[in-house]
Amino acid sequence: MRCQYVIQPDDTFENIALQFYNEPSLADKLRQYNGLHRCARIFVGQVIDIPAAADLRDPGRAQDGTAPPHGFEQILDRFGNIYDYYSEDGGFEEAAWCADMMTVTELPFSAALSWDPSRQVRKIRCHRKLADIISDAFCAIREAGLAEEIMTVGDCYNFRTRRVSRKLSTHCWGIALDINPELNMPGSTGRMPQELVELFGAFGFAWGGTLPGRHRAPMHFQFCRGY
């Protein structure tokens, strides 16, 4: 079951989780999936995502620096509390965030920039804690003979909300990759080779091509789950 739900009077995450999953214990993970703080309040008319129950259940893998985080709180714990970088007037201090959290990692082969295919690059900006994992994944792609399947690539980091919801994109933490977006438009089936999906999955990246309807993003890989 994957859909959207409009908050009704007297709704809580507990009764929403009971309604859709018959498991009120999934309430906190449902809140996190929607990118809301522990103290955040929902309001009548607010639209939230209702993912499959499997997307909310924490697989329980050890957080050893290689396994991806599960849920919003683990993203904040592992990759930084982005809300600490908002000023008192509500502005986001992007320069400070990038200085503290982002770095540039070098790829073992070049690819065209997704927004400027005339430029070939071998470096992308990403979170400091993900740089080695991304480098290792691309080395594995080269070793598997799949480098030619990656025609264009975008930066991991891009401070923005998700295209189909108000919650922050995982690109804000520099933990997501967009591969071949011109062939894998949002909402489409796309043309992402299954070999790339499996290889990125082996390095902990969840693929956006499994999402339903307009949420589907076959270009998108993110190093987290439950969000």
Rosetta silent file (secondary structure, phi, psi, omega in degrees, C-alpha in Angstrom):
SEQUENCE: MRCQYVIQPDDTFENIALQFYNEPSLADKLRQYNGLHRCARIFVGQVIDIPAAADLRDPGRAQDGTAPPHGFEQILDRFGNIYDYYSEDGGFEEAAWCADMMTVTELPFSAALSWDPSRQVRKIRCHRKLADIISDAFCAIREAGLAEEIMTVGDCYNFRTRRVSRKLSTHCWGIALDINPELNMPGSTGRMPQELVELFGAFGFAWGGTLPGRHRAPMHFQFCRGY
SCORE:     score description
SCORE:     0.000 S_00000001
   1 L     0.000  118.294  173.311    0.000    0.000    0.000 S_00000001
   2 L  -136.319  123.920 -178.174    1.440    3.333   -1.090 S_00000001
   3 E  -161.910 -174.271  172.766   -0.749    6.430   -1.278 S_00000001
   4 E  -117.255  155.180 -176.545   -1.290    9.885    0.162 S_00000001
   5 E  -137.081  138.325  178.406   -3.616   10.822    2.997 S_00000001
   6 E   -98.212  124.049 -176.403   -5.183   14.138    3.991 S_00000001
   7 L   -62.092  132.907 -179.941   -5.149   14.764    7.743 S_00000001
   8 L  -107.387  165.340  176.925   -8.613   14.840    9.308 S_00000001
   9 L   -55.420  138.999  177.316   -9.796   16.369   12.620 S_00000001
  10 L    71.274    8.305  176.999   -8.511   14.462   15.679 S_00000001
  11 L   -68.940  145.809  168.233   -6.008   12.475   13.614 S_00000001
  12 L  -133.822  163.165  176.752   -2.768   11.305   15.204 S_00000001
  13 H   -63.414  -30.041  178.738    0.014    9.258   13.686 S_00000001
  14 H   -63.694  -47.180 -178.339   -1.032    6.432   15.991 S_00000001
  15 H   -75.712  -24.831  174.483   -4.554    6.193   14.629 S_00000001
  16 H   -68.698  -42.765  177.488   -3.343    6.685   11.055 S_00000001
  17 H   -64.061  -36.276  176.472   -0.879    3.804   11.511 S_00000001
  18 H   -65.450  -42.146 -177.558   -3.693    1.724   12.990 S_00000001
  19 H   -64.711  -45.284 -172.949   -5.965    2.569   10.061 S_00000001
  20 H   -92.615  -27.285 -175.145   -3.506    1.760    7.286 S_00000001
  21 H  -121.302  -10.489 -171.413   -1.277   -0.899    8.836 S_00000001
  22 L    57.610   29.265 -179.348   -3.189   -2.171   11.863 S_00000001
  23 L  -140.198   86.825  178.747    0.074   -1.436   13.694 S_00000001
  24 H   -60.405  -18.687  178.873    0.005    1.736   15.816 S_00000001
  25 H   -66.649  -14.961  178.434    3.642    0.976   16.707 S_00000001
  26 H   -85.923    4.109 -175.680    4.595    2.203   13.218 S_00000001
  27 H   -58.185  -46.192 -176.222    3.383    5.720   14.080 S_00000001
  28 H   -66.996  -39.602  178.205    6.834    7.140   14.810 S_00000001
  29 H   -67.720  -32.775  176.166    8.369    5.676   11.645 S_00000001
  30 H   -65.922  -41.245  175.626    5.463    7.076    9.626 S_00000001
  31 H   -59.901  -46.436 -178.785    6.189   10.524   11.083 S_00000001
  32 H   -64.645  -38.072  179.235    9.856   10.141   10.218 S_00000001
  33 H   -57.866  -33.100 -179.732    9.056    8.954    6.697 S_00000001
  34 L   -89.687    9.026  172.765    7.304   12.272    6.198 S_00000001
  35 L    69.978   34.998 -177.046   10.320   14.220    7.461 S_00000001
  36 L  -109.139  140.290  176.933    8.723   15.584   10.619 S_00000001
  37 L   -64.905  164.031  177.662   10.454   16.318   13.927 S_00000001
  38 L   -57.370  -37.063 -175.812    9.456   14.543   17.121 S_00000001
  39 L   -92.772    1.226 -176.800    7.655   17.683   18.298 S_00000001
  40 L   -67.836  140.685  178.315    6.065   18.497   14.922 S_00000001
  41 L  -104.644  142.467  173.115    2.301   18.812   14.877 S_00000001
  42 L   -92.170  156.925 -176.686    0.073   17.715   12.031 S_00000001
  43 L  -135.030  153.716 -178.783   -2.824   19.891   10.949 S_00000001
  44 L   -59.290  131.333 -178.209   -6.145   19.338    9.234 S_00000001
  45 L    94.978  -13.670  177.755   -5.713   19.381    5.466 S_00000001
  46 L   -66.558  139.676  179.430   -2.031   18.435    5.586 S_00000001
  47 E  -103.514  126.778  177.512   -1.089   15.783    3.026 S_00000001
  48 E  -122.054  157.095  175.937    1.242   12.995    4.136 S_00000001
  49 E   -85.132  138.463  174.161    2.693   10.003    2.320 S_00000001
  50 E  -113.609   97.314 -179.046    1.519    6.521    3.290 S_00000001
  51 L   -82.222  176.963  172.175    4.261    4.099    2.201 S_00000001
  52 L   -65.514  149.113 -179.285    4.200    0.325    2.285 S_00000001
  53 H   -57.367  -35.178 -179.164    4.622   -1.100    5.784 S_00000001
  54 H   -62.000  -28.804  179.204    7.898   -2.704    4.712 S_00000001
  55 H   -70.674  -20.603 -176.616    9.323    0.769    4.041 S_00000001
  56 H   -94.724  -19.831 -175.925    8.725    1.708    7.682 S_00000001
  57 L   -81.545  124.333  179.936   10.160   -1.343    9.383 S_00000001
  58 L   -71.546  122.944  179.157   13.753   -0.898   10.459 S_00000001
  59 L   -67.205  -13.201  174.209   15.827   -3.867    9.213 S_00000001
  60 L    78.137   18.161  178.392   17.932   -3.512   12.357 S_00000001
  61 L   -71.487  144.723 -179.295   21.325   -3.506   10.646 S_00000001
  62 L   -62.064  136.262  177.935   24.186   -2.162   12.746 S_00000001
  63 L   -84.944   79.025 -173.699   24.951    1.495   12.093 S_00000001
  64 L  -101.359   12.413 -178.794   28.639    0.877   11.460 S_00000001
  65 L    95.832  -13.757  178.071   29.210    3.635    8.930 S_00000001
  66 L  -113.676  -34.889  177.157   28.494    1.416    5.928 S_00000001
  67 L   -72.543  140.323 -178.520   24.873    0.342    6.461 S_00000001
  68 L   -71.245  149.206  175.644   22.385    3.040    5.413 S_00000001
  69 L   -68.990  155.413  177.625   20.374    4.859    8.079 S_00000001
  70 E  -121.514  117.556  178.538   16.690    4.049    8.442 S_00000001
  71 L    90.459  161.099 -174.297   14.251    6.879    9.074 S_00000001
  72 H   -59.372  -43.620 -176.070   14.561   10.609    9.532 S_00000001
  73 H   -64.425  -39.567  178.992   16.125   10.527   12.999 S_00000001
  74 H   -68.562  -32.976  174.512   18.950    8.228   11.888 S_00000001
  75 H   -62.106  -46.611  179.407   19.633   10.501    8.895 S_00000001
  76 H   -62.602  -41.268 -179.204   19.952   13.478   11.237 S_00000001
  77 H   -66.143  -42.210 -175.114   22.162   11.506   13.633 S_00000001
  78 H   -80.222  -44.324 -169.314   24.466   10.162   10.919 S_00000001
  79 H  -112.288    5.989  172.574   24.658   13.004    8.439 S_00000001
  80 L   109.606  138.258  178.305   23.934   16.093   10.520 S_00000001
  81 L   -81.815   97.969 -174.640   20.974   17.964   11.948 S_00000001
  82 H   -61.657  -25.241 -177.803   20.292   20.328    9.092 S_00000001
  83 H   -72.803  -15.539  173.908   17.885   22.345   11.246 S_00000001
  84 H   -70.448  -11.447 -176.181   20.800   23.529   13.374 S_00000001
  85 H  -103.876   16.066  172.145   21.866   25.536   10.320 S_00000001
  86 E   -95.574  134.660  178.928   18.770   27.715   10.161 S_00000001
  87 L   -78.772  172.638 -178.547   19.203   31.251   11.465 S_00000001
  88 L   -62.120  -28.012  179.446   16.753   32.951   13.815 S_00000001
  89 L   -87.361    5.538  175.605   15.014   34.644   10.879 S_00000001
  90 L    92.561   -1.167  179.148   14.442   31.240    9.228 S_00000001
  91 L   -78.355  146.158  179.580   17.166   31.499    6.604 S_00000001
  92 E   -90.503  125.822 -178.495   19.292   28.456    5.804 S_00000001
  93 L   -86.917   76.600 -171.670   23.030   28.981    6.328 S_00000001
  94 H   -65.264  -38.738 -178.995   24.048   26.943    3.321 S_00000001
  95 H   -61.166  -42.674  179.519   27.683   28.014    3.207 S_00000001
  96 H   -67.755  -41.594  178.251   28.262   26.839    6.781 S_00000001
  97 H   -59.157  -48.154 -178.568   26.385   23.578    6.163 S_00000001
  98 H   -65.859  -38.915  179.447   28.457   22.789    3.077 S_00000001
  99 H   -62.880  -37.345 -177.237   31.723   23.720    4.801 S_00000001
 100 H   -82.270  -33.360 -167.086   30.970   21.361    7.686 S_00000001
 101 H  -113.448  -27.767 -170.919   29.342   18.453    5.850 S_00000001
 102 E   -99.422  156.210  174.018   30.234   18.348    2.151 S_00000001
 103 E  -147.901 -178.596  176.388   33.311   17.308    0.247 S_00000001
 104 E  -117.915  130.125  177.735   34.269   16.381   -3.305 S_00000001
 105 E  -114.415  144.834 -176.768   34.936   12.775   -4.246 S_00000001
 106 E   -95.741  136.747  178.596   36.724   11.643   -7.392 S_00000001
 107 E   -94.238  154.311 -178.731   35.210    9.041   -9.701 S_00000001
 108 E   -79.095   -5.792  176.151   37.283    6.396  -11.520 S_00000001
 109 E  -150.808  161.438 -176.119   35.787    7.422  -14.882 S_00000001
 110 E   -92.289  157.055  174.661   34.189   10.527  -16.329 S_00000001
 111 E  -148.376  157.669  179.752   30.528   11.209  -17.108 S_00000001
 112 E   -76.277  148.136  174.099   28.632   14.160  -18.499 S_00000001
 113 E   -69.602  136.542 -176.072   26.897   16.584  -16.151 S_00000001
 114 L   -64.109  -33.424 -178.335   23.156   16.044  -16.208 S_00000001
 115 L   -93.873   -3.508  176.883   22.419   19.797  -16.511 S_00000001
 116 E  -153.003   78.799 -174.980   25.253   20.460  -18.985 S_00000001
 117 E   -60.420  -11.824  177.853   26.039   17.360  -21.096 S_00000001
 118 E   -75.224  -12.732 -178.149   28.819   19.253  -22.873 S_00000001
 119 E  -105.589  125.972  173.867   30.897   19.019  -19.669 S_00000001
 120 E   -96.341  133.850 -178.321   32.594   15.799  -18.622 S_00000001
 121 E  -129.133  155.371  173.597   33.369   15.498  -14.908 S_00000001
 122 E  -126.724   10.474  179.051   35.196   13.075  -12.643 S_00000001
 123 E  -133.717  141.108  174.502   34.300   14.740   -9.350 S_00000001
 124 E  -134.275  151.832  179.810   30.987   15.142   -7.552 S_00000001
 125 E   -90.801  132.166 -177.234   30.058   16.905   -4.337 S_00000001
 126 E  -152.510  177.901  176.515   28.636   14.708   -1.584 S_00000001
 127 E   -67.863  144.012 -178.423   28.553   14.243    2.190 S_00000001
 128 H   -56.643  -38.244 -176.204   31.954   13.647    3.772 S_00000001
 129 H   -76.890   -8.240 -178.777   30.815   10.378    5.326 S_00000001
 130 H  -108.494   -5.585 -173.156   29.629    9.021    1.979 S_00000001
 131 H   -57.991  -46.994 -177.934   32.628    9.935   -0.185 S_00000001
 132 H   -68.241  -36.206  179.692   34.422    6.589    0.141 S_00000001
 133 H   -65.678  -43.223  177.955   31.219    4.585   -0.391 S_00000001
 134 H   -63.608  -44.879  178.558   30.423    6.484   -3.590 S_00000001
 135 H   -59.677  -43.944  179.313   33.988    6.067   -4.839 S_00000001
 136 H   -64.753  -38.983  179.661   33.890    2.328   -4.108 S_00000001
 137 H   -63.720  -43.960 -179.473   30.516    1.956   -5.841 S_00000001
 138 H   -70.117  -32.031  174.023   31.761    3.652   -9.008 S_00000001
 139 H   -64.350  -40.217  177.626   34.938    1.556   -8.945 S_00000001
 140 H   -65.405  -36.612  176.424   32.741   -1.542   -8.785 S_00000001
 141 H   -62.242  -43.789  177.966   30.710   -0.207  -11.720 S_00000001
 142 H   -63.415  -44.923 -178.510   33.894    0.160  -13.741 S_00000001
 143 H   -64.475  -29.445  179.803   35.126   -3.302  -12.759 S_00000001
 144 L   -83.435    0.067  179.535   31.758   -4.799  -13.771 S_00000001
 145 L    74.896   26.549 -175.363   32.064   -3.233  -17.225 S_00000001
 146 L  -108.420    6.963 -175.703   29.078   -0.943  -16.626 S_00000001
 147 H   -58.879  -36.028 -178.348   30.758    2.469  -16.870 S_00000001
 148 H   -69.308  -15.731  177.451   29.257    3.107  -20.307 S_00000001
 149 H   -74.471  -18.251  178.329   25.773    2.708  -18.818 S_00000001
 150 L   -97.716  100.537 -177.058   26.306    5.942  -16.860 S_00000001
 151 L   -90.525  -39.686  177.847   25.931    8.670  -19.454 S_00000001
 152 E  -137.652  151.892 -179.435   25.102   11.608  -17.173 S_00000001
 153 E  -144.731  144.603  176.570   25.353   12.219  -13.430 S_00000001
 154 L  -108.503  167.359  175.458   24.292   15.026  -11.116 S_00000001
 155 L   -61.440  148.290  170.401   25.747   16.284   -7.853 S_00000001
 156 L   -67.082  -40.327 -174.195   24.759   14.433   -4.721 S_00000001
 157 L   -90.186  130.820  172.770   24.228   17.743   -2.952 S_00000001
 158 L  -163.909  111.683 -176.680   21.370   20.075   -3.838 S_00000001
 159 L   -77.095  107.033 -179.712   19.422   21.894   -1.139 S_00000001
 160 L  -164.016  166.984  171.760   15.757   21.540   -2.098 S_00000001
 161 E   -84.777  167.859  176.040   12.509   19.837   -1.179 S_00000001
 162 L   -67.012  154.042 -175.266   11.344   16.697   -2.929 S_00000001
 163 L   -66.040  -28.040 -174.216    9.596   17.251   -6.246 S_00000001
 164 L  -117.771   13.164  176.479    6.269   15.774   -5.100 S_00000001
 165 L  -156.063  173.814 -176.889    6.175   16.699   -1.418 S_00000001
 166 L   -91.225   -6.750 -177.449    7.260   19.404    1.012 S_00000001
 167 L   -76.945  156.275 -177.844    9.797   17.342    2.906 S_00000001
 168 E   -64.595  138.710  175.280   13.497   17.888    2.362 S_00000001
 169 L   -70.772  151.622  174.237   15.133   15.856   -0.367 S_00000001
 170 H   -66.257  -14.734  173.330   17.917   13.469    0.600 S_00000001
 171 H   -63.144  -24.937  179.783   20.050   15.576   -1.767 S_00000001
 172 H   -61.043  -30.306  178.670   20.108   18.168    1.039 S_00000001
 173 H   -94.444    0.727 -178.341   22.437   15.839    2.980 S_00000001
 174 L    66.626   36.778 -177.406   24.476   14.937   -0.088 S_00000001
 175 L  -123.268   24.177  179.910   23.441   11.270    0.172 S_00000001
 176 E  -135.362  151.075  178.710   21.592   10.835   -3.126 S_00000001
 177 E  -126.198  139.445  170.261   22.613   10.360   -6.753 S_00000001
 178 E  -110.678  120.610 -176.415   20.711   11.087   -9.965 S_00000001
 179 E  -115.318  129.288  176.615   21.868    8.872  -12.827 S_00000001
 180 L    49.121   53.371 -176.555   20.854    9.366  -16.473 S_00000001
 181 H   -61.918  -28.117 -178.790   17.888   11.666  -15.666 S_00000001
 182 H   -66.394  -20.780  177.518   17.177   12.313  -19.346 S_00000001
 183 H  -104.715   -2.423 -172.514   16.229    8.629  -19.725 S_00000001
 184 L  -138.760   61.586 -175.960   14.588    8.266  -16.303 S_00000001
 185 L   -68.665  149.637  178.563   12.131   11.092  -15.848 S_00000001
 186 L   -56.059  137.587  179.364   10.060   11.335  -12.632 S_00000001
 187 L    85.313   -9.862 -178.598    6.861    9.303  -12.814 S_00000001
 188 L   -96.757  167.303  173.759    8.109    7.174  -15.708 S_00000001
 189 L   -69.281  -35.511  177.669    9.226    3.555  -15.834 S_00000001
 190 L    77.946 -179.728 -179.375   12.602    4.752  -17.027 S_00000001
 191 L  -135.120   46.920  179.569   15.463    2.844  -18.600 S_00000001
 192 L   -83.361  121.858  179.092   17.763    2.154  -15.661 S_00000001
 193 L   -58.769  134.519 -179.144   19.773   -1.042  -16.255 S_00000001
 194 H   -60.300  -30.251  179.072   18.947   -3.664  -13.642 S_00000001
 195 H   -63.061  -37.526  177.436   22.658   -4.337  -13.203 S_00000001
 196 H   -70.088  -40.243  177.348   23.161   -0.777  -11.958 S_00000001
 197 H   -58.153  -46.134 -178.311   20.182   -1.036   -9.617 S_00000001
 198 H   -68.010  -38.859 -178.702   21.604   -4.216   -8.097 S_00000001
 199 H   -68.384  -46.765  176.699   25.133   -2.850   -7.822 S_00000001
 200 H   -61.628  -36.908  177.648   24.082    0.376   -6.123 S_00000001
 201 H   -61.257  -35.971  179.326   21.831   -1.710   -3.874 S_00000001
 202 H   -65.542  -22.436  178.248   24.831   -3.780   -2.810 S_00000001
 203 L   -98.392    9.474  173.311   26.435   -0.557   -1.554 S_00000001
 204 L    99.053    3.889 -176.892   23.339    0.424    0.444 S_00000001
 205 L   -88.737  128.315  173.434   21.527    2.674   -2.028 S_00000001
 206 E   -85.524  143.255 -175.974   17.740    2.435   -2.315 S_00000001
 207 E  -100.291  132.190 -179.546   16.349    2.950   -5.821 S_00000001
 208 H   -74.374   -7.854 -179.576   13.554    5.424   -6.510 S_00000001
 209 H   -72.362   -8.543  178.570   12.240    3.340   -9.396 S_00000001
 210 H   -90.880   -6.817 -178.859   10.237    1.157   -7.003 S_00000001
 211 L   -75.001  156.793 -174.974    8.049    4.041   -5.820 S_00000001
 212 L   -88.000  153.475  168.488    4.478    4.309   -7.127 S_00000001
 213 H    49.863 -131.542 -176.603    2.940    6.707   -9.632 S_00000001
 214 H   -70.611  -13.293  176.246    4.194   10.273   -9.610 S_00000001
 215 H   -77.773  -17.895 -176.530    6.559    9.436   -6.742 S_00000001
 216 L   -60.901  133.185 -178.670    8.525    7.085   -8.996 S_00000001
 217 L  -139.664   79.092 -174.319   12.035    8.415   -9.635 S_00000001
 218 L   -66.594  -13.067  175.559   14.044    5.889  -11.675 S_00000001
 219 L   -79.105  -16.293 -160.957   17.018    8.271  -11.891 S_00000001
 220 E  -100.418  130.638  172.018   17.313    8.442   -8.086 S_00000001
 221 E  -127.410  133.115 -179.843   19.458    6.437   -5.666 S_00000001
 222 E  -132.426  143.849 -177.541   19.663    7.378   -1.976 S_00000001
 223 L   -91.055   62.623  175.210   21.792    6.079    0.886 S_00000001
 224 L  -172.628  166.188  175.592   18.963    5.691    3.369 S_00000001
 225 E  -137.586  166.484  177.582   15.641    3.953    3.825 S_00000001
 226 L    70.976   24.357  178.824   12.400    4.763    5.587 S_00000001
 227 L  -151.013    0.000    0.000   12.378    8.361    4.300 S_00000001
